[in-house]
Amino acid sequence: MLPPELIPLLKRFEGLHRVGKDGLVYPYLCPAGLPTQGYGSLVRDLNVPPITVDEAQVLLLAKAHEHMLQAMALSPGLASEPSRRQAAIASFVFNLGSGRYKSSTLRKRVNAKDWAGAAAELQKWVWGGGKKLPGLVLRRQAEAQLLA
């Protein structure tokens, strides 16, 4: 089951981009330069076919579930934490992947239940494509607030 805070958080920061006049959702390059479609789902290239808004919603739910499971596998102690903390870490994993989370100091702080330290670590993950991205700054602040 997904934490109730997760989908609104993902929708807020991933957004639904490149919806054409035909109502279809087209692939685009995210701020980090990666081919993306729907609500932040990576695709192989910009030549993938468009999808419907409903398909984008289904994909978001599937990816959110996948990243939630990855976050819980890497930080099993999250299972006993409030849903807001689960959502914050699942959002991070959704955004940057389980590999980056697995090797991060953030994960060490989460696993130690050092929530203030984890919130501080989140603030380091605001770079994309070699630039400090205002959207990532806001996202990490929102995630950090959920850890409190």
N, C-alpha and C positions, 0 to 999 in steps of 0.2 A: 504494500500500500504506500502511495506517495504522501509525503507530508503536505498538508493543505497550503502551506506557504510557497511550495516549490513552483508550481505552474505559473501563478501570477508573477513571481520573481523572474522566471525565465522569459515569460512574454514581455515583461517590462524592459529587460535588458537585451534580449535577443531581437525582439521586434519581428514583424512580418514584413519583409522587404520585397520590392519589385513585383508588386501585384499589378498586372497589366490591365488595360481597359477591358480586356476580354474576361477578367476575373481570375485568370490563371496566375500562378506564382512561379516566377522565372528565377534561374540561378543568378548569382552576383558574386563579386569579390568582397569579402568582409574587410574591415579596416586593417587586418593583419595580412591581407592579400590572398586569402584562401578561398577557393570556390565553395560557395555556400548556397543553401536554398531553404526556404521556409523560415522556421524559427531557429536559425543558427546551425542547421544540420550540414555537415560537410558533404560535398559531392565530389565525384572524380574529376570533373571539369565543367566548364561553362556550357557545354553542348548537351547536357542532360535535358530531357524533355520537361516542359513545365508541368506543375502539379496543381490540383485544386486546393482551395483554402481548407476544405475538409481533410484532404490528404495531408496537408501541412500540420493540421491539428493532431491527426493520428500519429504522424511521424514524431511530433513533439512529445506526445505521451509515451511513445515507445522509447525514444532516446532518453527521456527523463527517467523512466523506469530502469533502463540499462545503466545509466550513470549513478542512480541511487544505489543499485546493487553493487556497483564497483566501489563506491564510497564506503558502504557498509562492510564490504569484504576487507578493505584496507584499514578501516577503523571500526572494528566490531563493537567497541564501547559506545558508538553512536546510538545503538539500538536502545540503550537505556536513557538516552538524553531527550530533551524536549524536541518536538518536531521542527521547531524553528532552527535549531542547530543542525539537524539532519538536512534541512533544506539549504542552509548556507553552504555546507560542504558539498552537497550534491550539485549545487549551482556552480561551484568552483570546478568540480570534476567535469561537468557538462561543458564548461567554457574552455578548460585547458587540458582535459584528458586525465585518465587515471595514471599514466606514466609520470607526468609531472607531479601529480599529487603524491604518488608513492615515494618519490625521492625527495620530497620537500620537508623543510623544517616545519611548515604548517602542519603536516601530518603528525610529526613528532609532538607538536604542541596539542593537537586534538587528542591524540592517543594518551597523552599525559593529563588530559582534562584541564589544561592550562588555557582557559578561554580568553583571558586578556592577552596572553602571548600569541594565541592563534589569530585574534583580531589584528594584532600588530603585524603579524606575518602576512596577512591578506593584503595589507597596504603596499607590499613590495611587488605585487603581481598586477601592475597597471600599465605594462608596456606591451605594445603590439607593433610588429613591423619596424622595430627600432625607435618607436615614438611613444611618449607617454600619452595615453589616450584618455580624454575626459570621460568617455563612457565607462571605461574600466575603473577609473577613479570612483565614479558614482556607484558602480556595481560592487566594488570591494567595500565601500562604506556601508552599503545596504546589507551585504553579507556579514560584515563585522557587527552591525547592530543586532542581527539575528543571533549572534553567538553570545551576546551579553546575558 
